[in-house]
Amino acid sequence: PKPIDVYDPKTLLGHVCFHPDVHKALNEVMAWGFVDVFRKHCNKSGEYTFWDYRMRNTFDRNLGWRLDHIMATAPLAQKSTACYIDIKPRAAERPSDHTPIVAE
Protein backbone atom coordinates (compact mmCIF):
# COMPACT_ATOMS: atom_id res chain seq x y z
CA PRO A 1 0.00 0.00 0.00
CA LYS A 2 0.90 3.65 -0.39
CA PRO A 3 0.85 6.16 2.51
CA ILE A 4 -2.75 7.15 1.68
CA ASP A 5 -3.72 3.47 2.15
CA VAL A 6 -2.80 3.09 5.83
CA TYR A 7 -4.07 4.86 8.92
CA ASP A 8 -0.64 5.92 10.23
CA PRO A 9 2.08 5.71 7.57
CA LYS A 10 4.84 7.17 9.75
CA THR A 11 4.37 4.65 12.56
CA LEU A 12 3.67 1.69 10.28
CA LEU A 13 6.65 2.20 7.96
CA GLY A 14 8.77 -0.94 8.15
CA HIS A 15 5.84 -3.24 9.00
CA VAL A 16 5.84 -6.38 6.84
CA CYS A 17 2.82 -5.03 4.89
CA PHE A 18 4.12 -1.45 4.68
CA HIS A 19 7.81 -1.99 4.08
CA PRO A 20 10.04 -0.27 1.49
CA ASP A 21 10.50 -3.66 -0.22
CA VAL A 22 6.72 -3.96 -0.58
CA HIS A 23 6.53 -0.41 -1.96
CA LYS A 24 9.23 -1.28 -4.50
CA ALA A 25 7.43 -4.46 -5.56
CA LEU A 26 4.12 -2.64 -5.99
CA ASN A 27 5.80 0.12 -8.02
CA GLU A 28 7.37 -2.53 -10.26
CA VAL A 29 3.95 -4.08 -10.91
CA MET A 30 2.47 -0.66 -11.65
CA ALA A 31 5.34 0.01 -14.08
CA TRP A 32 4.09 -2.90 -16.20
CA GLY A 33 1.18 -0.62 -17.08
CA PHE A 34 -1.37 -1.61 -14.45
CA VAL A 35 -3.78 0.94 -13.01
CA ASP A 36 -5.07 0.94 -9.43
CA VAL A 37 -8.77 0.98 -10.29
CA PHE A 38 -9.87 2.06 -6.80
CA ARG A 39 -7.59 5.12 -6.86
CA LYS A 40 -8.87 5.97 -10.34
CA HIS A 41 -12.25 6.59 -8.71
CA CYS A 42 -11.37 7.59 -5.13
CA ASN A 43 -8.41 9.62 -3.97
CA LYS A 44 -9.34 10.21 -0.35
CA SER A 45 -7.65 8.68 2.66
CA GLY A 46 -9.43 6.59 5.28
CA GLU A 47 -10.71 4.02 2.77
CA TYR A 48 -9.57 0.58 3.94
CA THR A 49 -10.14 -3.12 3.24
CA PHE A 50 -8.46 -4.57 6.34
CA TRP A 51 -8.69 -3.94 10.09
CA ASP A 52 -6.40 -5.91 12.38
CA TYR A 53 -8.08 -8.00 15.09
CA ARG A 54 -4.91 -7.97 17.17
CA MET A 55 -5.66 -4.36 18.12
CA ARG A 56 -8.85 -3.34 19.90
CA ASN A 57 -11.76 -1.80 17.96
CA THR A 58 -9.75 -1.02 14.84
CA PHE A 59 -12.85 -1.18 12.64
CA ASP A 60 -14.85 1.18 14.87
CA ARG A 61 -11.90 3.60 15.00
CA ASN A 62 -11.12 3.10 11.29
CA LEU A 63 -7.51 2.14 11.97
CA GLY A 64 -7.19 0.19 8.77
CA TRP A 65 -5.15 -0.62 5.74
CA ARG A 66 -6.07 -0.94 2.08
CA LEU A 67 -4.33 -4.25 1.48
CA ASP A 68 -6.69 -5.46 -1.24
CA HIS A 69 -6.40 -3.96 -4.70
CA ILE A 70 -7.95 -4.28 -8.11
CA MET A 71 -5.34 -3.74 -10.79
CA ALA A 72 -6.21 -3.55 -14.46
CA THR A 73 -4.55 -2.75 -17.73
CA ALA A 74 -5.04 0.86 -18.81
CA PRO A 75 -7.67 0.01 -21.47
CA LEU A 76 -9.69 -2.06 -19.00
CA ALA A 77 -9.34 0.52 -16.22
CA GLN A 78 -10.60 3.18 -18.62
CA LYS A 79 -13.83 1.19 -19.01
CA SER A 80 -14.34 1.02 -15.25
CA THR A 81 -17.27 3.15 -14.12
CA ALA A 82 -16.89 2.74 -10.35
CA CYS A 83 -14.84 1.06 -7.66
CA TYR A 84 -15.71 0.93 -3.99
CA ILE A 85 -14.99 -0.85 -0.74
CA ASP A 86 -18.00 -2.74 0.60
CA ILE A 87 -17.75 -2.42 4.39
CA LYS A 88 -21.10 -4.09 5.13
CA PRO A 89 -19.59 -7.60 5.40
CA ARG A 90 -16.95 -6.30 7.82
CA ALA A 91 -19.67 -4.91 10.10
CA ALA A 92 -21.27 -8.37 10.48
CA GLU A 93 -21.27 -10.26 13.77
CA ARG A 94 -18.32 -12.57 12.92
CA PRO A 95 -16.57 -11.00 9.94
CA SER A 96 -13.25 -11.57 8.27
CA ASP A 97 -10.56 -9.00 8.96
CA HIS A 98 -10.82 -8.08 5.25
CA THR A 99 -13.78 -6.69 3.34
CA PRO A 100 -14.41 -6.81 -0.42
CA ILE A 101 -13.36 -4.21 -2.93
CA VAL A 102 -15.63 -4.08 -5.98
CA ALA A 103 -15.04 -2.67 -9.46
CA GLU A 104 -17.72 -2.00 -12.03
DSSP file (Angstrom, degrees, kcal/mol; ACC not computed):
  #  RESIDUE AA STRUCTURE BP1 BP2  ACC     N-H-->O    O-->H-N    N-H-->O    O-->H-N    TCO  KAPPA ALPHA  PHI   PSI    X-CA   Y-CA   Z-CA
    1    1 A P              0   0    0      0, 0.0    25,-0.1     0, 0.0    66,-0.1   0.000 360.0 360.0 360.0 160.0    0.0    0.0    0.0
    2    2 A K    >   -     0   0    0     64,-0.1     3,-2.4     1,-0.1     4,-0.2  -0.535 360.0 -92.5 -95.5 168.0    0.9    3.7   -0.4
    3    3 A P  G >  S+     0   0    0      0, 0.0     3,-1.3     0, 0.0     7,-0.1   0.835 126.8  57.8 -52.6 -35.6    0.9    6.2    2.5
    4    4 A I  G 3  S+     0   0    0      1,-0.2    42,-0.6    41,-0.1    43,-0.4   0.693  99.8  62.5 -66.3 -16.9   -2.8    7.1    1.7
    5    5 A D  G <  S+     0   0    0     -3,-2.4    61,-2.6    40,-0.1     2,-0.3   0.358  97.1  60.5 -95.0   4.6   -3.7    3.5    2.1
    6    6 A V  B <  S-A   65   0A   0     -3,-1.3    59,-0.2    59,-0.2    40,-0.1  -0.962  78.2-127.1-132.8 152.1   -2.8    3.1    5.8
    7    7 A Y  S    S+     0   0    0     57,-1.8    58,-0.1    -2,-0.3    -1,-0.1   0.766 103.3  16.8 -70.7 -25.8   -4.1    4.9    8.9
    8    8 A D     >  +     0   0    0     56,-0.2     4,-2.5     1,-0.1    -1,-0.3  -0.590  65.5 175.8-147.2  79.0   -0.6    5.9   10.2
    9    9 A P  H  > S+     0   0    0      0, 0.0     4,-1.1     0, 0.0    -1,-0.1   0.815  79.5  54.5 -60.7 -32.5    2.1    5.7    7.6
   10   10 A K  H  4 S+     0   0    0      2,-0.2     3,-0.2     1,-0.2    -2,-0.0   0.945 115.2  37.9 -66.7 -46.6    4.8    7.2    9.7
   11   11 A T  H  4 S+     0   0    0      1,-0.2    -1,-0.2    -3,-0.2     4,-0.0   0.865 118.4  49.3 -71.6 -36.4    4.4    4.7   12.6
   12   12 A L  H >< S+     0   0    0     -4,-2.5     3,-2.7     2,-0.1     6,-0.2   0.602  77.8 120.2 -83.6 -11.5    3.7    1.7   10.3
   13   13 A L  T 3< S+     0   0    0     -4,-1.1     6,-0.2     1,-0.3     3,-0.1  -0.325  77.8  28.0 -56.6 128.1    6.7    2.2    8.0
   14   14 A G  T 3  S+     0   0    0      4,-2.3    -1,-0.3     1,-0.4     5,-0.2   0.155  86.8 132.3 102.4 -17.2    8.8   -0.9    8.1
   15   15 A H  B X  S-D   18   0B   0     -3,-2.7     3,-1.8     3,-0.5    -1,-0.4  -0.334  74.9-107.2 -61.0 150.4    5.8   -3.2    9.0
   16   16 A V  T 3  S+     0   0    0      1,-0.3     3,-0.4     2,-0.2    -1,-0.1   0.793 122.1  41.9 -53.6 -31.1    5.8   -6.4    6.8
   17   17 A C  T 3  S+     0   0    0      1,-0.2    -1,-0.3    -5,-0.1    -4,-0.1   0.516 122.5  39.1 -94.1  -6.3    2.8   -5.0    4.9
   18   18 A F  B <  S+D   15   0B   0     -3,-1.8    -4,-2.3    -6,-0.2    -3,-0.5  -0.363  86.2 133.3-138.0  55.1    4.1   -1.5    4.7
   19   19 A H    >>  -     0   0    0     -3,-0.4     4,-2.3    -5,-0.2     3,-0.8  -0.762  68.0-114.6-108.5 148.8    7.8   -2.0    4.1
   20   20 A P  H 3> S+     0   0    0      0, 0.0     4,-2.4     0, 0.0     5,-0.2   0.840 118.3  56.6 -52.1 -34.3   10.0   -0.3    1.5
   21   21 A D  H 3> S+     0   0    0      2,-0.2     4,-2.2     1,-0.2     5,-0.1   0.876 107.4  48.0 -65.6 -36.0   10.5   -3.7   -0.2
   22   22 A V  H <> S+     0   0    0     -3,-0.8     4,-2.6     2,-0.2     5,-0.2   0.905 110.4  51.5 -69.2 -41.9    6.7   -4.0   -0.6
   23   23 A H  H  X S+     0   0    0     -4,-2.3     4,-2.5     1,-0.2    -2,-0.2   0.921 110.6  49.2 -59.2 -43.9    6.5   -0.4   -2.0
   24   24 A K  H  X S+     0   0    0     -4,-2.4     4,-2.1    -5,-0.2    -2,-0.2   0.928 111.1  49.0 -62.3 -45.7    9.2   -1.3   -4.5
   25   25 A A  H  X S+     0   0    0     -4,-2.2     4,-2.0     1,-0.2    -2,-0.2   0.912 112.0  48.3 -62.0 -43.2    7.4   -4.5   -5.6
   26   26 A L  H  X S+     0   0    0     -4,-2.6     4,-2.6     1,-0.2    -1,-0.2   0.913 110.6  51.2 -64.6 -42.0    4.1   -2.6   -6.0
   27   27 A N  H  X S+     0   0    0     -4,-2.5     4,-1.9     1,-0.2    -1,-0.2   0.869 108.0  53.2 -62.6 -36.1    5.8    0.1   -8.0
   28   28 A E  H  X S+     0   0    0     -4,-2.1     4,-0.6     2,-0.2    -1,-0.2   0.906 109.7  47.7 -65.6 -41.0    7.4   -2.5  -10.3
   29   29 A V  H ><>S+     0   0    0     -4,-2.0     3,-1.3     1,-0.2     5,-0.8   0.928 111.3  50.5 -63.9 -44.7    4.0   -4.1  -10.9
   30   30 A M  H ><5S+     0   0    0     -4,-2.6     3,-1.9     1,-0.3     4,-0.2   0.847 101.6  63.1 -62.6 -32.9    2.5   -0.7  -11.6
   31   31 A A  H 3<5S+     0   0    0     -4,-1.9    -1,-0.3     1,-0.3    -2,-0.2   0.699  87.7  70.9 -66.4 -18.6    5.3    0.0  -14.1
   32   32 A W  T <<5S-     0   0    0     -3,-1.3    -1,-0.3    -4,-0.6    -2,-0.2   0.570 129.0 -93.0 -72.1  -7.4    4.1   -2.9  -16.2
   33   33 A G  T < 5S+     0   0    0     -3,-1.9    41,-0.7     1,-0.3    -2,-0.2   0.519  77.4 146.5 108.6   8.2    1.2   -0.6  -17.1
   34   34 A F  E   < -E   73   0C   0     -5,-0.8     2,-0.4    -4,-0.2    -1,-0.3  -0.466  35.3-146.4 -77.7 151.7   -1.4   -1.6  -14.4
   35   35 A V  E     -E   72   0C   0     37,-3.0    37,-1.8    -2,-0.1     2,-1.1  -0.952  17.0-125.5-117.7 135.5   -3.8    0.9  -13.0
   36   36 A D  E  >  -E   71   0C   0     -2,-0.4     4,-1.3    35,-0.2    35,-0.2  -0.719  26.0-163.5 -77.5 102.1   -5.1    0.9   -9.4
   37   37 A V  H  > S+     0   0    0     33,-2.3     4,-1.0    -2,-1.1    -1,-0.2   0.854  83.4  54.8 -63.9 -37.1   -8.8    1.0  -10.3
   38   38 A F  H >> S+     0   0    0     32,-0.5     4,-2.2     1,-0.2     3,-1.0   0.945 109.0  47.4 -61.3 -46.8   -9.9    2.1   -6.8
   39   39 A R  H 34 S+     0   0    0      1,-0.3    -1,-0.2     2,-0.2    -2,-0.2   0.726 101.6  65.9 -69.8 -20.2   -7.6    5.1   -6.9
   40   40 A K  H 3< S+     0   0    0     -4,-1.3    -1,-0.3     1,-0.2    -2,-0.2   0.853 117.0  26.9 -62.8 -33.2   -8.9    6.0  -10.3
   41   41 A H  H << S+     0   0    0     -3,-1.0     2,-0.4    -4,-1.0    -2,-0.2   0.661 128.7  36.0-104.3 -21.1  -12.3    6.6   -8.7
   42   42 A C     <  +     0   0    0     -4,-2.2    -1,-0.2    -5,-0.1     5,-0.0  -0.965  46.4 170.2-142.6 120.1  -11.4    7.6   -5.1
   43   43 A N        +     0   0    0     -2,-0.4     2,-0.3    -3,-0.1    -4,-0.1   0.140  46.7 109.9-114.4  19.2   -8.4    9.6   -4.0
   44   44 A K        -     0   0    0      1,-0.1     3,-0.4     2,-0.0     2,-0.1  -0.686  63.7-122.5 -98.0 152.4   -9.3   10.2   -0.3
   45   45 A S  S    S+     0   0    0     -2,-0.3   -40,-0.1     1,-0.2     3,-0.1  -0.297  85.7  57.5 -80.3 170.7   -7.7    8.7    2.7
   46   46 A G        +     0   0    0    -42,-0.6     2,-0.7     1,-0.2    -1,-0.2   0.577  69.8 125.1  84.7  10.0   -9.4    6.6    5.3
   47   47 A E        +     0   0    0     -3,-0.4     2,-0.3   -43,-0.4    -1,-0.2  -0.902  37.9 168.7-104.8 109.5  -10.7    4.0    2.8
   48   48 A Y        -     0   0    0     -2,-0.7    18,-0.3    -3,-0.1     3,-0.1  -0.822  39.4-166.4-127.2 159.3   -9.6    0.6    3.9
   49   49 A T  S    S+     0   0    0     16,-2.3    50,-2.1    -2,-0.3     2,-0.4   0.383  78.8  50.3-117.9  -2.7  -10.1   -3.1    3.2
   50   50 A F  E     -BC  65  98A   0     15,-2.0    15,-2.3    48,-0.2     2,-0.4  -1.000  51.2-177.4-143.8 136.3   -8.5   -4.6    6.3
   51   51 A W  E     -B   64   0A   0     46,-2.2     2,-0.2    -2,-0.4    13,-0.1  -0.987  32.5-122.5-134.0 123.8   -8.7   -3.9   10.1
   52   52 A D    >   -     0   0    0     11,-0.5     3,-0.9    -2,-0.4     6,-0.4  -0.456  10.6-157.3 -73.5 127.3   -6.4   -5.9   12.4
   53   53 A Y  T 3  S+     0   0    0     -2,-0.2    -1,-0.1     1,-0.2     4,-0.1   0.639  86.9  75.3 -75.5 -14.3   -8.1   -8.0   15.1
   54   54 A R  T 3  S+     0   0    0      2,-0.1     2,-0.3     4,-0.0    -1,-0.2   0.628  93.7  59.1 -75.9 -10.0   -4.9   -8.0   17.2
   55   55 A M  S X  S-     0   0    0     -3,-0.9     3,-0.7     0, 0.0     2,-0.3  -0.887  99.7-100.5-113.4 150.8   -5.7   -4.4   18.1
   56   56 A R  T 3  S-     0   0    0     -2,-0.3    -2,-0.1     1,-0.2    -4,-0.1  -0.506  89.2 -15.0 -77.5 132.4   -8.9   -3.3   19.9
   57   57 A N  T 3> S+     0   0    0     -2,-0.3     4,-2.0    -4,-0.1    -1,-0.2   0.781  75.4 153.9  53.3  37.3  -11.8   -1.8   18.0
   58   58 A T  H <>>S+     0   0    0     -3,-0.7     5,-2.7    -6,-0.4     4,-0.5   0.877  72.3  50.4 -65.0 -35.2   -9.8   -1.0   14.8
   59   59 A F  H >45S+     0   0    0      3,-0.2     3,-1.0     2,-0.2    -1,-0.2   0.950 111.2  47.4 -66.9 -47.4  -12.9   -1.2   12.6
   60   60 A D  H 345S+     0   0    0      1,-0.3    -1,-0.2     2,-0.1    -2,-0.2   0.837 119.1  40.8 -61.9 -33.0  -14.8    1.2   14.9
   61   61 A R  H 3<5S-     0   0    0     -4,-2.0    -1,-0.3     2,-0.1    -2,-0.2   0.425 109.4-125.4 -93.9  -0.3  -11.9    3.6   15.0
   62   62 A N  T <<5 +     0   0    0     -3,-1.0     2,-1.2    -4,-0.5    -3,-0.2   0.884  53.4 155.6  54.3  45.0  -11.1    3.1   11.3
   63   63 A L      < +     0   0    0     -5,-2.7   -11,-0.5    -6,-0.2    -1,-0.2  -0.677  33.5 135.6 -95.3  77.5   -7.5    2.1   12.0
   64   64 A G  E     - B   0  51A   0     -2,-1.2   -57,-1.8   -13,-0.1     2,-0.3  -0.485  49.6-135.1-122.1-175.0   -7.2    0.2    8.8
   65   65 A W  E     -AB   6  50A   0    -15,-2.3   -16,-2.3   -59,-0.2   -15,-2.0  -0.971  19.4-131.6-137.2 147.5   -5.2   -0.6    5.7
   66   66 A R        +     0   0    0    -61,-2.6   -64,-0.1    -2,-0.3   -61,-0.1  -0.804  46.7 150.3-100.2  89.5   -6.1   -0.9    2.1
   67   67 A L        +     0   0    0     -2,-1.0     2,-0.4   -66,-0.1    -1,-0.2   0.669  50.3  75.4 -91.8 -20.6   -4.3   -4.3    1.5
   68   68 A D        +     0   0    0     -3,-0.2     2,-0.3    31,-0.1   -18,-0.1  -0.800  62.9 178.3-100.1 133.8   -6.7   -5.5   -1.2
   69   69 A H        -     0   0    0     -2,-0.4     2,-0.5    32,-0.1    32,-0.1  -0.909  28.3-144.7-132.2 155.3   -6.4   -4.0   -4.7
   70   70 A I        -     0   0    0     -2,-0.3   -33,-2.3    32,-0.1   -32,-0.5  -0.973  25.7-173.5-119.1 113.3   -8.0   -4.3   -8.1
   71   71 A M  E     +E   36   0C   0     -2,-0.5     2,-0.3   -35,-0.2   -35,-0.2  -0.845   6.9 172.5-106.2 143.0   -5.3   -3.7  -10.8
   72   72 A A  E     -E   35   0C   0    -37,-1.8   -37,-3.0    -2,-0.4    -2,-0.0  -0.968  38.0 -95.6-143.7 158.5   -6.2   -3.5  -14.5
   73   73 A T  E  >  -E   34   0C   0     -2,-0.3     4,-3.1   -39,-0.2     5,-0.3  -0.352  48.4-104.1 -65.4 158.9   -4.5   -2.8  -17.7
   74   74 A A  H  > S+     0   0    0    -41,-0.7     4,-2.2     1,-0.2     5,-0.2   0.899 120.3  50.4 -57.1 -44.6   -5.0    0.9  -18.8
   75   75 A P  H  > S+     0   0    0      0, 0.0     4,-0.8     0, 0.0    -1,-0.2   0.908 114.8  43.8 -62.6 -39.1   -7.7    0.0  -21.5
   76   76 A L  H >> S+     0   0    0      1,-0.2     3,-0.8     2,-0.2     4,-0.6   0.923 112.4  51.9 -70.3 -42.9   -9.7   -2.1  -19.0
   77   77 A A  H >< S+     0   0    0     -4,-3.1     3,-1.0     1,-0.3    -1,-0.2   0.864 103.4  59.6 -60.1 -35.8   -9.3    0.5  -16.2
   78   78 A Q  H 3< S+     0   0    0     -4,-2.2    -1,-0.3    -5,-0.3    -2,-0.2   0.819 103.1  52.2 -62.8 -30.0  -10.6    3.2  -18.6
   79   79 A K  H << S+     0   0    0     -4,-0.8    -1,-0.3    -3,-0.8    -2,-0.2   0.608  84.8 110.1 -81.6 -12.1  -13.8    1.2  -19.0
   80   80 A S    <<  -     0   0    0     -3,-1.0     3,-0.1    -4,-0.6    -3,-0.0  -0.439  45.1-174.7 -66.5 132.8  -14.3    1.0  -15.2
   81   81 A T        -     0   0    0      1,-0.3     2,-0.3    -2,-0.2    -1,-0.1   0.612  65.0  -1.6-103.3 -16.5  -17.3    3.1  -14.1
   82   82 A A        -     0   0    0      2,-0.0    22,-3.1     0, 0.0    -1,-0.3  -0.979  49.8-169.7-165.8 158.0  -16.9    2.7  -10.4
   83   83 A C  E     +F  103   0D   0     -2,-0.3     2,-0.3    20,-0.3    20,-0.2  -0.906  21.1 162.3-155.4 130.1  -14.8    1.1   -7.7
   84   84 A Y  E     -F  102   0D   0     18,-2.5    18,-3.3    -2,-0.3     2,-0.6  -0.963  38.6-114.8-148.0 161.7  -15.7    0.9   -4.0
   85   85 A I  E     -F  101   0D   0     -2,-0.3     2,-1.0    16,-0.2    16,-0.2  -0.894  26.0-145.1-100.4 123.3  -15.0   -0.8   -0.7
   86   86 A D        +     0   0    0     14,-2.3     4,-0.3    -2,-0.6    -2,-0.0  -0.765  23.0 174.0 -91.4  99.4  -18.0   -2.7    0.6
   87   87 A I     >  +     0   0    0     -2,-1.0     4,-1.2     1,-0.2     3,-0.4   0.572  56.9  90.8 -85.2  -8.0  -17.7   -2.4    4.4
   88   88 A K  T >4 S+     0   0    0      1,-0.2     3,-0.8     2,-0.2     4,-0.3   0.915  85.6  50.5 -56.1 -46.0  -21.1   -4.1    5.1
   89   89 A P  G >4 S+     0   0    0      0, 0.0     3,-1.2     0, 0.0    -1,-0.2   0.863 107.5  54.9 -60.7 -32.5  -19.6   -7.6    5.4
   90   90 A R  G 34 S+     0   0    0     -3,-0.4    -2,-0.2    -4,-0.3    -3,-0.1   0.747 102.1  57.7 -72.4 -22.2  -17.0   -6.3    7.8
   91   91 A A  G << S+     0   0    0     -4,-1.2    -1,-0.3    -3,-0.8    -3,-0.1   0.441  85.3 112.2 -86.0   0.0  -19.7   -4.9   10.1
   92   92 A A  S <  S-     0   0    0     -3,-1.2     0, 0.0    -4,-0.3     0, 0.0  -0.092  85.7 -99.7 -67.4 172.4  -21.3   -8.4   10.5
   93   93 A E  S    S+     0   0    0      1,-0.3    -1,-0.1     0, 0.0    -3,-0.0   0.891 115.5  16.3 -64.6 -42.3  -21.3  -10.3   13.8
   94   94 A R  S    S+     0   0    0      0, 0.0    -1,-0.3     0, 0.0    -3,-0.1  -0.571  90.9 166.7-130.4  69.3  -18.3  -12.6   12.9
   95   95 A P        -     0   0    0      0, 0.0    -5,-0.1     0, 0.0     2,-0.1  -0.261  38.9-103.9 -84.4 167.6  -16.6  -11.0    9.9
   96   96 A S        -     0   0    0      2,-0.3    -4,-0.1    -7,-0.1     0, 0.0  -0.352  34.5-114.0 -71.0 165.5  -13.3  -11.6    8.3
   97   97 A D  S    S+     0   0    0     -2,-0.1   -46,-2.2   -47,-0.1     2,-0.3   0.578 102.1  62.3 -80.3  -8.2  -10.6   -9.0    9.0
   98   98 A H  B     -C   50   0A   0    -48,-0.2    -2,-0.3    -9,-0.0   -48,-0.2  -0.776  69.0-158.7-109.1 159.0  -10.8   -8.1    5.2
   99   99 A T        -     0   0    0    -50,-2.1   -12,-0.1    -2,-0.3   -31,-0.1  -0.957  31.4 -90.7-133.0 155.3  -13.8   -6.7    3.3
  100  100 A P        -     0   0    0      0, 0.0   -14,-2.3     0, 0.0     2,-0.4  -0.251  24.1-152.3 -69.9 150.0  -14.4   -6.8   -0.4
  101  101 A I  E     -F   85   0D   0    -16,-0.2     2,-0.4   -32,-0.1   -16,-0.2  -0.981  19.4-160.1-114.9 135.0  -13.4   -4.2   -2.9
  102  102 A V  E     -F   84   0D   0    -18,-3.3   -18,-2.5    -2,-0.4     2,-0.4  -0.947   9.8-165.5-125.3 133.0  -15.6   -4.1   -6.0
  103  103 A A  E      F   83   0D   0     -2,-0.4   -20,-0.3   -20,-0.2   -65,-0.0  -0.931 360.0 360.0-115.5 143.0  -15.0   -2.7   -9.5
  104  104 A E              0   0    0    -22,-3.1   -21,-0.2    -2,-0.4    -1,-0.1   0.321 360.0 360.0-119.7 360.0  -17.7   -2.0  -12.0
